[in-house]
Amino acid sequence: MQNANILNSAIDISADFENYQNTFYFADELASFDPKTGKGTVKYKRYNYETAQAFDNMLMRPNEVQANEFPATEYEAEPEMPFEIQFVSDRSIRIKMASGPQFNQPEESLMLVDGTAPNHPELWESSTIDGGYKYTSAHGAVEILTKPWHVKIYDENGKLLTSTLHLTDTKNTYTPVMPFAYVRRSSDYSRSMAPVFSLEPDEKIFGCGESFTQFNKRGQKVVLYTDDANGVQNESMYKPIPFYMSSRGYGVFMHTSSPISIDFGKYFSGANKMMLGDDVADLFLFIGEPKDILDEYTNLTGKTQMPPLWSFGFWMSRITYFSEKEGRDVADNLRKYKIPSDVIHFDTGWFDVDWRNNYEFSADRFDDPVDMMADMKDQGFHVSLWQLPYFTPKNTLFKEIIDQNLAVKDRKGNIPYEDAVLDFSNPETVTWYQAKLKHLLDQGVSVFKVDFGEAAPANGIYHSGRTGFYEHNLYPLRYNKAVAEITQKEKGYTLIWARSTWAGSQRYPLHWGGDAATTNTAMSATLRAGLSLGLSGFSFWSHDVGGFVTKSPEDLYRRWTPFGMLSSHVRSHGEPPTEPWEYSKGFLEDFRKADNMRYELMPYIYAQAKESSEKGLPMMRALFVEFPDDAGSWLVDNEYLFGSSMLVAPLFEEETERDVYLPEGTWIDYQSHKVYQGGWHKIKAGDIPIIALVKNGTVIPHIKLAQSTQDMDWSKIDLKVFADQNTNSATGKVFLPESDALQSITLRKEGKSFSLRDNPLKGKTDFKIELQQ
């Protein structure tokens, strides 16, 4: 993390739980509880940390203390605070705790898809057990023990998944471990909760958003605070998400927008310490395998909307095209060099002054932007425009924003920064902002790049009545929502190209990975980040092919290209040159081959996208999502499943082969058709510099190559069958543009070939079947 005294540095709330001038309250016993309503109170005991010395070694240990308030008759020494358990579904549990009275709780939450979470206690059978209470569903059980107070979560087979930690749970170690607690700061008397749960041997933790550090978060401290990460190889995050899942079969959503720091066994290997800035702990726990957990979490916070077909085509960009002529030249060259493409993006230079976002094309450099975009549409291109929510003092809109009170304020009523930061918690700001975007959408713009959003003032005063302590992390969600909703209203689809997020942002696709360096290590960190974001509820995600910061070395760009083409969405962007014809002839040919592969795979990509959006699954998928019972799948972070059936292993170094782990079963090389069994293999890349394998018994639908998705002929689809000699059936999925339903395709082997007995798309699509051998 950056120095905490530097503007917009991430707030690491853990310091408050390590400040021994503060007072600590440890959850001790269930003081009251009604199992019918799930409501009760928990008694907390008061502790101060004091030094304990032994043979020149000093530790800070908690000691129970008496109340220090005056007059003593007016305050509780051992406060009883609210505790409630709810049941969202037969797999989802909600635990609500508070460290004090709540006089200003919003009735609805922007993070929840319907503003509130359902409660279905009828799905769980309650009973009284020795020492407490038990709730049981078809998929698990919850025990609430009275003294010492515990909440224990079990799976359907009775295996303990996790439990709250009480002080008595760590009496068998000399290490002082803070249990489930809250802290009261001596600085301002504010409070913050710290739910502390057990970690079991060999347990692994994944998620937390687009994290660039090691894939498995066990043993790490993760700070969840939206930040301009300035790259993809440090612990900061553009896209922190307060959600994680465990290899033991549960997931946790921390329902708050305050800063969060989580110690996943870094300090003490058996304790998962969720340090929330919030004075409330509102936790949702989900039971099941990874697919179950993601489905439950996205039922609660929202599934990803299905983007339009053209968005899955190639996006051509650099920083930046400055004029109509440059844009038209790029469009012409994409068609001239036969580089299939659907989007041309104008980045920071379409205004009169570079970066000075005022929603107006430069009159000096764009003769007729409306005509330009209409012509590009005829060529099969959609136009994307960059913008951001910060307005410099020289911006022509600055005075208007200030005069209309549309910006975030400081404690005096001024603005905290030199720039005016739009306050999206103010409905009038959203109306003003969306009107600016509507004008551009009316002119012919198809999508906006929703850049930045990570610098909402932490000490700002917002229209919502809250400070940046609660609004900073929520800002990207408000920002994503504002752009997505006006686009949906005016264009009929939900699509953005955004960098920052919070929980719920997955409802508004899509997001890309930020400013990667042009290095091998940045490429590998990019993949880890994409896998982590996918395990945080996001179906669609992209990255700057070749990296962003400097001109991409040709070999790196060559290897990164098929990685991009086998991601949910793909864009070349960064310091020029990014256009493939600006490199060698050989590179141009290699780029074209990878791009052609993507466009021919479009029926597979489109069908997998549809299924992913319906089930809350990522298109770029960690191996264990599909193979949770394969122990090796939980250890791999340098390959991925593209959809359900293709395994992809990018080349992260200047090499032509690499070690690849294959989950159990039979796999067939997409390019060479060589057959492999599960386990470790050293595999050579094909003509396209990437390794891709298909799960045995899979039908991968292909379409005839076109230079734009609008020119694709969906009435004729090739069903390419990947099956070994012992396989007698193969399955796949097809989803047609303008269709309502995803269709399953089953082929049966007859002799040496496969055939389709029933065509679910009869009258719409004819299929040609090809066995890949």
matplotlib code that plots the C-alpha trace (Angstrom):
import matplotlib.pyplot as plt

x = [0.0, 1.0, 1.9, -1.3, -0.6, -0.7, -4.0, -6.3, -4.1, -6.0, -7.4, -6.1, -8.6, -6.5, -4.5, -7.5, -7.6, -3.9, -4.0, -3.9, -5.1, -8.5, -11.0, -12.0, -15.3, -15.2, -18.4, -18.9, -22.4, -25.9, -27.8, -31.2, -32.6, -35.9, -35.4, -38.7, -37.7, -33.9, -33.4, -31.6, -28.6, -25.0, -23.2, -19.7, -16.9, -14.6, -10.8, -7.7, -4.4, -1.5, 2.1, 3.2, 7.0, 8.8, 12.6, 13.1, 10.1, 7.1, 3.6, 0.4, -2.3, -6.0, -7.1, -10.7, -11.4, -14.2, -16.1, -14.3, -17.3, -18.7, -21.2, -21.1, -24.8, -25.4, -23.4, -23.1, -19.8, -20.8, -23.1, -25.7, -25.9, -28.3, -27.8, -30.0, -29.9, -31.9, -32.1, -32.0, -32.3, -31.6, -27.9, -27.6, -27.5, -27.4, -25.9, -26.5, -24.6, -24.3, -21.9, -24.4, -27.8, -28.4, -30.4, -29.5, -29.6, -30.8, -33.8, -32.4, -28.9, -27.5, -25.4, -28.4, -30.2, -33.6, -32.4, -33.2, -32.4, -35.3, -35.8, -37.1, -37.0, -39.4, -36.5, -34.7, -36.0, -35.2, -34.5, -33.1, -29.8, -27.7, -26.2, -28.0, -30.0, -29.8, -31.2, -31.1, -31.8, -31.3, -27.7, -26.3, -26.8, -26.2, -25.6, -25.9, -24.3, -25.1, -22.0, -19.4, -21.2, -20.5, -22.1, -21.0, -21.7, -21.9, -22.4, -25.1, -22.8, -22.2, -18.6, -17.8, -17.1, -16.3, -17.1, -16.9, -13.9, -14.4, -11.5, -11.6, -10.8, -7.3, -6.4, -4.3, -1.7, 0.7, -0.2, -2.7, -5.5, -8.4, -11.8, -15.1, -15.2, -15.6, -13.3, -14.1, -11.6, -10.2, -9.7, -13.4, -15.4, -16.4, -16.8, -15.9, -16.7, -14.3, -16.0, -13.4, -13.9, -11.9, -9.6, -9.1, -6.0, -5.4, -8.2, -7.7, -9.4, -10.2, -11.9, -11.9, -12.1, -9.5, -6.5, -3.0, -1.3, -1.1, -4.3, -4.9, -5.4, -4.7, -1.8, -2.3, -3.8, -6.1, -7.2, -10.6, -10.5, -11.0, -7.7, -6.0, -3.6, -1.3, -0.6, -1.4, 1.5, 0.9, -1.6, -3.8, -7.1, -9.2, -11.9, -12.0, -15.1, -16.1, -16.7, -14.6, -15.0, -13.3, -12.1, -14.0, -17.4, -18.6, -18.4, -18.8, -20.2, -19.4, -22.3, -20.7, -19.1, -16.7, -13.0, -12.3, -9.0, -9.0, -6.3, -6.7, -4.5, -1.5, -1.0, -2.4, -2.9, -6.2, -8.0, -9.8, -10.1, -12.5, -11.9, -14.7, -14.7, -18.5, -20.0, -22.3, -21.4, -23.8, -22.5, -24.0, -22.6, -23.2, -22.9, -21.9, -19.5, -18.0, -20.8, -23.5, -21.7, -21.4, -25.1, -26.2, -24.1, -25.2, -28.8, -28.3, -26.2, -27.2, -26.4, -24.4, -26.6, -25.9, -24.1, -24.8, -23.2, -21.0, -19.3, -17.7, -15.9, -12.4, -12.0, -9.2, -7.8, -4.7, -4.0, -5.3, -6.9, -7.1, -9.2, -11.8, -9.2, -7.2, -10.4, -11.4, -7.9, -8.0, -11.4, -10.1, -6.9, -8.8, -10.8, -7.8, -5.6, -8.5, -8.4, -11.9, -13.2, -16.4, -15.4, -13.2, -12.4, -11.5, -9.7, -8.6, -8.1, -11.5, -11.9, -10.4, -7.8, -6.5, -8.1, -10.4, -13.6, -16.5, -18.6, -18.0, -16.0, -13.3, -14.7, -11.2, -10.4, -13.8, -15.6, -18.8, -18.7, -22.3, -21.5, -18.2, -20.0, -22.7, -20.1, -18.3, -21.6, -22.0, -18.5, -19.5, -17.9, -19.4, -17.8, -16.6, -15.7, -13.5, -14.7, -14.3, -16.2, -13.5, -13.5, -10.5, -10.8, -10.2, -13.0, -15.8, -18.3, -16.5, -18.5, -21.8, -21.1, -20.2, -23.1, -25.6, -24.1, -23.4, -19.9, -18.8, -18.2, -15.7, -16.4, -16.6, -18.9, -16.1, -14.7, -12.0, -9.8, -8.9, -11.1, -14.8, -15.8, -19.4, -21.5, -23.5, -25.3, -27.2, -30.1, -29.7, -26.1, -27.1, -29.8, -27.3, -24.6, -26.9, -28.2, -24.6, -24.2, -27.6, -26.6, -23.6, -25.6, -28.1, -25.2, -24.3, -21.9, -22.5, -20.6, -18.7, -15.4, -16.2, -12.7, -11.3, -13.8, -11.3, -10.7, -14.0, -12.8, -12.5, -13.2, -15.9, -19.4, -22.0, -25.6, -26.5, -25.6, -22.6, -18.9, -16.5, -15.8, -18.9, -19.3, -15.7, -16.1, -19.7, -18.7, -17.7, -21.0, -23.0, -20.8, -21.2, -25.0, -25.5, -23.7, -25.2, -28.8, -28.7, -27.1, -29.8, -32.6, -31.3, -29.7, -31.6, -28.6, -26.5, -22.8, -20.0, -16.2, -15.2, -12.1, -13.4, -16.1, -17.7, -20.1, -23.0, -21.0, -21.2, -24.8, -23.3, -20.9, -18.1, -14.9, -11.2, -8.0, -6.4, -2.9, -0.7, 3.0, 4.3, 6.1, 5.7, 5.1, 2.3, 0.7, 0.7, -0.6, -3.3, -4.6, -4.5, -6.6, -9.1, -9.5, -10.0, -12.6, -14.4, -14.6, -16.2, -19.4, -18.2, -19.0, -17.3, -13.8, -11.1, -7.5, -5.3, -3.7, 0.0, 0.0, -0.6, 2.3, 4.9, 5.1, 4.6, 7.6, 6.6, 7.1, 5.1, 2.3, 2.3, 1.8, -0.7, -2.9, -4.4, -4.8, -6.9, -8.8, -9.7, -11.1, -14.7, -14.0, -10.8, -9.3, -5.8, -5.1, -2.1, 0.8, 1.1, 1.6, -1.1, -2.4, -1.1, 0.0, 2.4, 4.5, 6.2, 4.5, 4.9, 3.3, 0.4, -0.2, -0.1, -2.5, -4.9, -4.8, -5.6, -8.4, -9.8, -9.9, -12.0, -14.5, -14.9, -15.4, -18.1, -21.0, -19.2, -18.3, -21.8, -23.4, -21.0, -21.6, -25.3, -24.9, -22.4, -24.7, -27.6, -25.7, -23.4, -20.3, -17.2, -16.3, -12.6, -12.9, -10.6, -10.2, -11.8, -15.1, -15.7, -13.6, -14.1, -13.3, -9.9, -7.4, -4.9, -7.4, -7.2, -3.5, -3.3, -3.3, -1.6, -4.2, -8.0, -11.2, -12.7, -16.3, -17.1, -15.2, -12.0, -8.8, -6.4, -2.7, -1.1, 2.6, 4.0, 7.6, 9.5, 8.9, 6.9, 5.9, 5.0, 3.9, 0.1, -2.1, -5.2, -8.0, -9.1, -10.5, -9.5, -8.5, -8.0, -5.7, -7.7, -5.0, -3.2, -6.0, -3.5, -5.2, -4.0, -5.1, -5.5, -2.3, 0.8, 2.1, 4.6, 2.6, 3.7, 1.8, 0.2, 0.5, -1.3, 1.0, -1.2, -2.2, -5.9, -7.5, -11.1, -12.8, -13.5, -17.0, -17.6, -19.2, -17.6, -19.9, -18.1, -19.2, -17.9, -15.3, -16.6, -14.9, -17.7, -20.3, -23.0, -21.9, -22.0, -24.4, -26.0, -28.2, -25.1, -23.0, -20.3, -20.4, -16.8, -16.7, -13.8, -14.1, -11.7, -12.3, -14.1, -16.6, -20.1, -21.8, -20.9, -22.7, -22.5, -24.6, -25.8, -27.4, -28.5, -28.6, -32.1, -32.9, -34.5, -33.1, -29.9, -30.1, -28.3, -27.0, -26.4, -24.6, -24.6, -21.9, -23.0, -20.2, -17.2, -19.1, -21.4, -24.9, -27.6, -31.0, -33.0, -32.2, -33.6, -33.1, -34.7, -35.8, -33.3, -30.0, -28.5, -25.6, -22.5, -20.8, -17.0, -15.1, -11.7, -9.0]
y = [0.0, 3.6, 5.9, 6.5, 10.3, 10.5, 11.6, 8.8, 6.1, 2.9, 3.0, -0.1, -0.3, -3.0, -0.3, 0.4, -3.2, -3.0, 0.3, -0.6, 2.7, 1.6, -0.4, -3.9, -5.8, -9.6, -11.4, -13.7, -15.3, -15.3, -13.2, -13.7, -15.4, -16.3, -19.2, -18.4, -14.9, -15.6, -12.4, -12.0, -10.3, -11.1, -10.0, -8.5, -8.3, -5.4, -5.7, -3.6, -4.8, -4.6, -5.6, -9.1, -9.7, -13.1, -13.5, -10.3, -11.0, -8.6, -9.4, -7.4, -9.5, -8.7, -8.3, -8.0, -4.6, -2.6, 0.2, 3.6, 5.8, 8.4, 8.3, 4.5, 4.2, 5.4, 3.0, -0.7, -2.4, -5.5, -4.3, -6.6, -5.9, -7.0, -10.4, -11.8, -14.7, -14.9, -17.4, -16.0, -19.5, -23.1, -22.4, -18.8, -17.5, -13.9, -12.9, -9.4, -7.9, -4.3, -2.6, 0.1, 1.7, 2.3, 5.6, 6.2, 2.8, 3.1, 1.0, -0.3, -1.3, -0.5, -3.6, -5.9, -6.6, -5.7, -3.3, -5.8, -9.5, -12.1, -14.1, -17.6, -19.2, -21.9, -23.4, -24.2, -26.5, -25.2, -27.3, -27.0, -28.7, -29.1, -25.7, -23.8, -24.0, -25.6, -24.8, -27.4, -27.3, -29.6, -28.3, -27.6, -26.7, -23.8, -24.1, -21.2, -22.0, -20.0, -19.9, -19.5, -17.9, -19.5, -19.7, -22.9, -23.6, -27.2, -28.8, -31.3, -34.2, -32.6, -31.4, -28.2, -25.5, -22.6, -21.2, -17.9, -17.7, -17.1, -16.1, -19.7, -21.2, -19.9, -20.5, -23.4, -21.1, -18.5, -16.3, -13.6, -13.9, -11.5, -13.3, -12.1, -8.5, -4.8, -2.0, 1.4, 4.1, 6.3, 9.0, 9.7, 7.0, 5.4, 1.7, -1.0, -4.7, -7.6, -10.9, -13.6, -17.1, -20.3, -21.4, -25.2, -27.1, -27.0, -24.4, -22.1, -18.7, -17.1, -14.0, -10.5, -8.9, -8.2, -9.0, -9.1, -10.9, -14.6, -16.4, -18.2, -15.5, -17.8, -16.3, -12.8, -9.6, -8.1, -4.5, -3.8, -0.2, 1.1, 2.5, 3.5, 0.6, 2.2, -1.2, -4.9, -6.1, -4.7, -5.2, -2.2, -2.9, -1.1, -3.7, -4.8, -6.9, -7.8, -11.4, -14.6, -18.3, -21.2, -24.5, -26.1, -25.3, -21.9, -18.3, -15.0, -11.6, -8.7, -6.4, -3.0, -0.2, 0.8, 0.1, -3.6, -5.4, -9.1, -11.2, -14.6, -16.4, -14.1, -13.3, -16.5, -19.4, -20.6, -17.3, -15.4, -11.8, -9.6, -6.1, -3.9, -0.1, -0.5, -0.5, -3.2, -6.7, -7.8, -11.1, -13.5, -17.0, -19.4, -23.2, -25.4, -26.0, -23.0, -23.0, -23.1, -20.3, -18.0, -18.6, -17.8, -14.7, -13.3, -14.1, -11.7, -9.0, -9.4, -11.5, -10.0, -8.7, -10.3, -7.8, -7.4, -9.7, -7.0, -6.4, -9.8, -8.7, -7.2, -3.6, -1.5, 1.3, 3.2, 6.1, 8.0, 8.7, 12.5, 13.1, 11.9, 11.2, 9.0, 7.1, 6.7, 5.5, 2.9, 1.6, 1.4, -0.4, -2.9, -3.9, -3.6, -5.9, -8.2, -7.9, -8.8, -6.1, -4.5, -1.5, 1.5, 3.3, 7.0, 7.5, 10.7, 12.9, 13.5, 16.8, 20.2, 19.6, 16.1, 14.7, 17.7, 15.8, 18.0, 15.6, 17.5, 16.3, 18.8, 21.0, 21.5, 17.8, 16.2, 17.6, 15.7, 13.0, 12.0, 11.3, 9.5, 7.2, 6.5, 5.5, 3.4, 1.6, 0.8, -0.7, -2.9, -0.7, 0.6, 3.6, 3.7, 7.0, 7.6, 9.9, 10.2, 11.8, 14.4, 18.0, 20.2, 23.9, 24.8, 22.4, 24.3, 22.5, 23.2, 26.3, 24.7, 21.7, 23.9, 26.3, 23.5, 21.7, 18.5, 17.8, 16.2, 18.8, 19.1, 20.0, 23.7, 23.3, 23.8, 20.9, 18.7, 18.6, 21.1, 18.9, 18.8, 15.1, 14.3, 13.2, 10.3, 9.9, 13.1, 12.2, 15.7, 14.9, 11.6, 13.4, 16.1, 13.5, 11.1, 14.0, 14.6, 11.0, 10.8, 13.6, 11.5, 8.3, 10.1, 11.2, 7.5, 6.5, 2.9, 2.6, 4.6, 3.8, 4.4, 5.2, 6.1, 6.2, 5.2, 8.6, 9.6, 11.9, 9.8, 12.9, 14.3, 15.1, 13.5, 14.2, 10.8, 12.3, 10.1, 10.8, 9.2, 6.6, 4.8, 6.5, 6.0, 2.3, 2.7, 5.4, 2.9, 1.1, 4.4, 5.4, 2.1, 2.1, 5.7, 4.9, 1.5, 2.6, 5.5, 3.2, 0.6, 3.2, 4.8, 1.7, -1.2, -3.0, -2.8, -2.2, -0.1, -0.5, 0.2, 0.0, 0.4, -1.6, -2.6, -5.4, -5.3, -3.8, -7.1, -6.2, -3.6, -5.3, -5.0, -4.3, -4.4, -5.0, -1.6, -0.3, -3.4, -3.1, -4.5, -7.4, -11.2, -10.8, -8.2, -10.7, -13.5, -11.1, -10.1, -13.7, -14.1, -10.9, -12.1, -15.4, -13.6, -11.2, -14.2, -15.8, -12.6, -12.7, -11.1, -13.0, -10.7, -9.2, -8.0, -6.7, -4.5, -7.0, -6.5, -4.3, -0.6, 1.5, 1.4, 0.1, -3.7, -5.8, -7.8, -11.2, -10.3, -8.8, -12.0, -14.3, -11.9, -11.7, -15.2, -14.9, -11.8, -13.5, -16.4, -14.0, -12.9, -9.6, -8.4, -5.0, -3.8, -0.6, 1.3, 3.5, 3.4, 1.5, -1.0, -1.6, -4.9, -3.5, -1.2, -4.3, -6.8, -8.7, -11.9, -10.4, -9.1, -12.6, -14.1, -11.5, -12.1, -15.9, -15.4, -12.9, -15.2, -18.0, -15.9, -14.9, -18.5, -19.5, -16.8, -19.3, -21.0, -17.7, -16.4, -19.5, -19.7, -16.0, -16.6, -19.5, -17.6, -14.6, -16.8, -18.7, -16.1, -17.9, -16.3, -16.8, -17.0, -19.7, -21.2, -24.9, -25.8, -24.2, -27.1, -29.6, -29.0, -32.7, -32.6, -31.6, -30.3, -27.9, -25.8, -25.2, -23.8, -20.1, -19.8, -21.5, -21.3, -22.6, -20.5, -21.3, -24.8, -26.9, -25.2, -25.2, -22.4, -22.1, -18.9, -18.6, -16.2, -16.4, -16.6, -20.3, -22.6, -25.1, -25.2, -27.4, -27.7, -29.3, -31.1, -32.1, -35.7, -37.0, -36.9, -33.7, -33.0, -30.2, -27.6, -27.1, -30.4, -32.7, -34.7, -36.6, -36.2, -37.7, -35.8, -34.8, -32.8, -32.6, -30.5, -29.4, -27.5, -24.5, -24.7, -22.4, -19.8, -19.2, -20.6, -23.9, -24.7, -28.1, -29.2, -31.6, -34.9, -35.4, -31.7, -30.0, -26.6, -24.6, -22.5, -20.0, -18.9, -16.2, -12.6, -9.3, -8.1, -9.8, -8.0, -9.9, -13.4, -16.0, -17.7, -19.9, -22.2, -23.4, -26.0, -28.4, -29.5, -32.6, -33.3, -36.9, -39.9, -43.3, -44.6, -41.7, -42.4, -39.0, -35.4, -32.3, -28.5, -25.4, -22.8, -19.4, -17.4, -13.6, -12.3, -15.7, -16.1, -19.5, -21.3, -24.6, -27.9, -30.0, -33.8, -35.8, -39.6, -41.7, -43.9, -45.9, -43.7, -40.4, -38.3, -37.2, -35.0, -36.7, -33.7, -30.1, -27.8, -24.9, -26.5, -23.8, -21.3, -23.0, -25.8, -27.7, -29.3, -31.9, -32.3, -34.8, -33.4, -36.0]
z = [0.0, -0.6, 2.3, 4.2, 4.2, 0.4, -1.2, -2.0, -0.5, 0.4, 3.9, 5.8, 8.7, 10.4, 12.2, 14.4, 15.5, 16.4, 18.3, 21.9, 23.1, 21.8, 23.8, 22.6, 23.1, 22.6, 21.8, 24.8, 25.2, 23.7, 26.2, 24.5, 21.5, 19.9, 17.4, 15.7, 14.6, 14.6, 16.7, 20.0, 21.6, 22.3, 25.4, 24.9, 27.5, 27.6, 27.1, 27.0, 25.7, 28.1, 27.8, 29.0, 29.3, 29.6, 29.2, 27.2, 25.0, 25.0, 23.8, 23.9, 25.6, 26.2, 29.8, 30.9, 32.4, 34.1, 32.5, 32.4, 31.7, 34.1, 35.6, 35.8, 36.3, 32.7, 30.6, 30.2, 31.2, 29.3, 26.5, 24.9, 21.2, 18.5, 16.8, 14.0, 11.7, 8.4, 5.6, 2.1, 0.5, 1.4, 0.8, 2.0, 5.6, 6.8, 10.1, 11.3, 14.2, 15.5, 17.9, 18.8, 17.9, 14.2, 13.6, 10.0, 8.1, 4.5, 3.8, 0.6, -0.5, -3.9, -3.6, -3.5, -6.8, -5.4, -2.7, 0.0, 0.6, 0.9, 4.1, 3.9, 7.4, 6.2, 4.2, 7.4, 10.2, 13.7, 16.7, 20.2, 20.9, 24.0, 24.6, 21.9, 18.7, 15.3, 11.9, 9.1, 5.3, 2.4, 2.0, 5.4, 9.0, 11.4, 15.1, 17.5, 20.8, 23.9, 26.1, 24.8, 21.9, 18.5, 15.1, 13.4, 9.7, 8.4, 5.0, 4.3, 5.4, 8.8, 8.0, 9.9, 7.3, 9.6, 13.0, 14.8, 17.1, 20.9, 23.2, 24.7, 21.2, 21.4, 25.0, 23.8, 22.1, 23.5, 20.5, 21.4, 18.9, 18.8, 18.6, 17.1, 18.4, 17.8, 18.6, 20.1, 19.1, 21.7, 19.0, 18.3, 20.0, 16.7, 16.4, 13.9, 13.8, 13.3, 12.6, 13.2, 11.9, 11.9, 9.1, 8.8, 7.7, 3.9, 3.4, 0.5, -0.1, -3.5, -4.8, -3.2, -6.6, -9.3, -7.1, -8.6, -5.8, -5.4, -6.4, -3.1, -0.5, 2.5, 4.4, 3.0, 4.3, 1.7, 1.8, 0.1, -0.9, -4.4, -5.7, -8.9, -8.8, -11.4, -12.8, -12.3, -10.2, -6.7, -3.9, -4.8, -6.6, -9.1, -8.5, -4.8, -4.0, -0.4, -1.3, -1.2, -1.4, 0.4, -0.9, 2.1, 0.4, 1.6, 0.5, 2.4, 1.3, 3.6, 3.0, 3.5, 1.5, 4.3, 4.1, 4.8, 5.7, 5.9, 7.5, 6.0, 8.5, 7.9, 11.6, 13.0, 10.6, 12.2, 12.2, 9.4, 10.7, 8.7, 9.9, 8.8, 9.0, 9.5, 13.0, 11.7, 10.6, 7.9, 6.5, 4.0, 4.0, 1.1, 1.2, -1.7, -4.5, -6.4, -9.0, -6.2, -4.3, -7.4, -8.3, -4.8, -4.5, -7.9, -7.1, -4.2, -5.8, -9.4, -12.5, -15.3, -18.1, -21.5, -23.7, -27.4, -29.9, -31.5, -28.1, -28.4, -31.5, -31.5, -30.1, -31.8, -29.8, -28.7, -26.4, -28.5, -31.9, -32.1, -35.2, -37.6, -40.2, -37.8, -36.9, -40.5, -41.5, -38.7, -39.9, -43.5, -42.5, -40.4, -43.5, -45.8, -43.8, -43.0, -39.3, -38.1, -35.8, -34.5, -32.3, -32.8, -29.5, -29.2, -26.0, -24.3, -27.4, -29.0, -27.1, -28.0, -25.2, -24.6, -21.3, -20.9, -20.9, -21.9, -24.0, -27.2, -30.2, -31.2, -34.0, -35.4, -35.8, -36.4, -39.4, -38.8, -36.0, -36.8, -40.4, -39.3, -37.0, -39.5, -42.1, -39.6, -38.8, -42.5, -42.3, -39.4, -36.6, -33.4, -31.7, -28.1, -26.3, -23.3, -20.4, -16.7, -13.8, -12.7, -14.1, -14.1, -13.3, -17.0, -18.1, -19.8, -17.6, -14.3, -13.3, -14.3, -12.1, -9.1, -9.6, -9.7, -6.6, -8.6, -7.1, -3.8, -1.1, 1.7, 5.4, 4.6, 1.6, -1.0, -3.1, -1.6, -4.7, -7.4, -9.7, -9.3, -8.6, -9.7, -6.8, -8.1, -4.8, -5.9, -8.3, -9.9, -10.7, -12.4, -14.4, -15.6, -16.4, -18.3, -20.4, -21.6, -22.5, -24.2, -26.6, -27.7, -27.9, -30.1, -32.3, -32.9, -30.0, -29.0, -25.7, -23.2, -21.4, -17.8, -16.7, -13.3, -10.5, -7.8, -6.3, -4.7, -1.7, 1.4, 3.6, 1.2, 2.2, -0.1, -1.0, 0.6, 4.0, 4.4, 4.2, 1.8, 4.5, 3.2, -0.2, -1.6, -2.3, -3.4, -6.0, -8.8, -8.4, -8.7, -11.6, -13.5, -12.9, -14.2, -17.5, -18.0, -17.3, -19.8, -22.4, -21.8, -22.0, -25.3, -27.0, -25.6, -24.2, -21.0, -21.9, -20.5, -20.5, -16.9, -14.7, -11.2, -9.3, -6.0, -5.2, -7.6, -10.5, -12.3, -13.2, -15.6, -18.0, -18.8, -17.1, -18.1, -16.2, -16.0, -17.0, -17.4, -17.9, -21.2, -19.6, -19.1, -15.4, -16.1, -18.5, -15.9, -13.1, -15.5, -15.7, -11.9, -11.6, -14.2, -12.4, -9.1, -10.5, -12.1, -8.6, -7.4, -9.5, -12.8, -16.0, -18.4, -18.3, -20.6, -20.6, -22.8, -25.2, -25.2, -22.1, -21.8, -20.5, -23.4, -26.9, -26.6, -27.6, -30.7, -29.1, -26.0, -28.1, -30.3, -27.2, -25.5, -28.6, -28.5, -24.7, -25.4, -28.2, -25.8, -23.2, -22.9, -24.6, -26.4, -27.0, -28.1, -26.3, -24.9, -26.0, -29.8, -31.9, -31.1, -34.6, -36.0, -39.3, -37.5, -36.6, -38.9, -41.7, -39.7, -36.7, -38.8, -40.1, -36.6, -35.2, -38.1, -37.4, -33.7, -34.5, -37.2, -34.6, -32.3, -35.0, -36.2, -32.5, -32.1, -31.7, -28.9, -27.2, -27.5, -26.1, -23.2, -22.5, -22.4, -20.0, -17.8, -17.5, -16.5, -13.8, -12.4, -13.8, -15.3, -18.9, -17.8, -15.2, -12.6, -13.2, -9.9, -10.9, -13.3, -11.4, -7.7, -6.8, -8.6, -6.0, -8.6, -10.0, -6.8, -7.2, -10.8, -11.5, -14.9, -17.0, -17.2, -18.7, -21.4, -20.8, -19.7, -22.3, -23.5, -21.4, -22.2, -21.2, -22.5, -23.1, -20.5, -21.7, -25.0, -25.5, -27.7, -25.1, -21.4, -18.6, -18.5, -15.8, -17.1, -14.8, -14.7, -18.0, -21.7, -23.4, -27.1, -28.5, -30.3, -32.9, -33.3, -32.2, -30.1, -27.2, -23.6, -20.3, -17.0, -15.2, -16.0, -19.6, -21.5, -24.5, -27.6, -28.8, -32.2, -35.2, -33.1, -30.1, -27.3, -25.9, -26.0, -25.3, -25.5, -23.1, -24.7, -25.9, -26.6, -29.6, -30.4, -32.8, -35.4, -38.0, -41.4, -41.0, -41.4, -40.8, -38.5, -36.4, -38.4, -41.5, -39.9, -41.3, -38.4, -40.6, -41.2, -38.3, -38.2, -35.3, -34.7, -32.6, -30.2, -29.2, -29.0, -30.5, -27.4, -27.1, -28.6, -27.9, -27.8, -26.5, -27.0, -26.8, -29.3, -28.7, -31.8, -32.0, -31.2, -29.6, -26.2, -25.2, -25.0, -27.0, -26.1, -29.0, -28.6, -31.3, -31.5, -33.0, -36.0, -37.4, -37.6, -37.7, -35.5, -36.5, -35.1, -34.8, -33.6, -34.6, -31.9, -34.3, -37.3, -39.8, -38.4, -38.6, -40.6, -39.1, -40.7, -38.5, -38.6, -36.4, -35.4, -35.8]

ax = plt.figure().add_subplot(projection="3d")
ax.plot(x, y, z, "-o")
ax.set_aspect("equal")
plt.show()
